Amino acid sequence: MFVKLTQEQQEQVEKLYRESDNHRERQRAQALLLSNRGYRMEQLAELFSVDRDTWSEGAPVATGLAVGKNSRKSRRSV
């Protein structure tokens, strides 16, 4: 299974990958970019050191890259 990004989506994901302060967001963006280049889910799971089943359950999608806004607030308020 591959992700096929439009040119506009690819540009947005590349920007997120370069500019995000959040490690998870950058990692998700990187996974999308690699998938767009033809990397298979098994390869991505290995690259990111996660089980393939875990990867397929939580595979990043273009609309859900960002880590929840509340997660940042909760960490700051602790």
N, C-alpha and C positions, 0 to 999 in steps of 0.2 A: 504494500500500500504506500503510495506516494502522495504528497501534497503538491498540487499545482497552483502556484501563485500567479496572479496577474502582475503585470509590471508595476502597477500602483501598489499592490499589496507587498510585493517584494521590496520596493523602496521604503515602505512603512516599517516592515520587519527589519530591514537593514539599519534603519535609523534607530529603532528600539534597541537592536543589538549593540550599536555603537554608543548610545547615549544613556541607557537605563542605569540607574544606580543600584538596581535590584539584581542580585546574582541569578535568581530563578527566572526572572523575565529575560535576561540575556541568554540564559541556557535554553529556554523555550524558543526564543527567536532563532538561535543558532540551529536548533533541531529542525525548525521549519525550513530554514534556508538549505540545510543539508538534504532534507527530504525533497525539496523542490529540485535539487541537483541530481536526484535519483537514488539516494541512500535508502536502503530498505529498513523497516522497523527493527529487524534483528540487529542490523549494523548500528543503528542509533542507540539501541538498548546497550550494546556492548561499549560503544564510545562513551556513553554517559554512566556506565557502571550500574545499570539497573536491570532487573529481571524483565524479560520480554513481556510477560503477562502484566507486570506492573506498568510497563511502558504503554501497552495497548489500552489499559484501563484509564490512564491519566495522560494519554498522548496530547500534546499541545495542539490547539486549533487556533486559527488566525483571530477568531473573535474572543478568545479567552486567554490571551497571553499574560495580561497584567495580573499581578498578584493583588488580591483584594485590597481596596483602599483602607478598609478597617484594620487590616493586619499591620500596616505601618503605624497607624494611630495607637493601636494597642501596645506595640513594642515601645513607643515613645513614652507612653503614660505609665509604664511599669517602673 
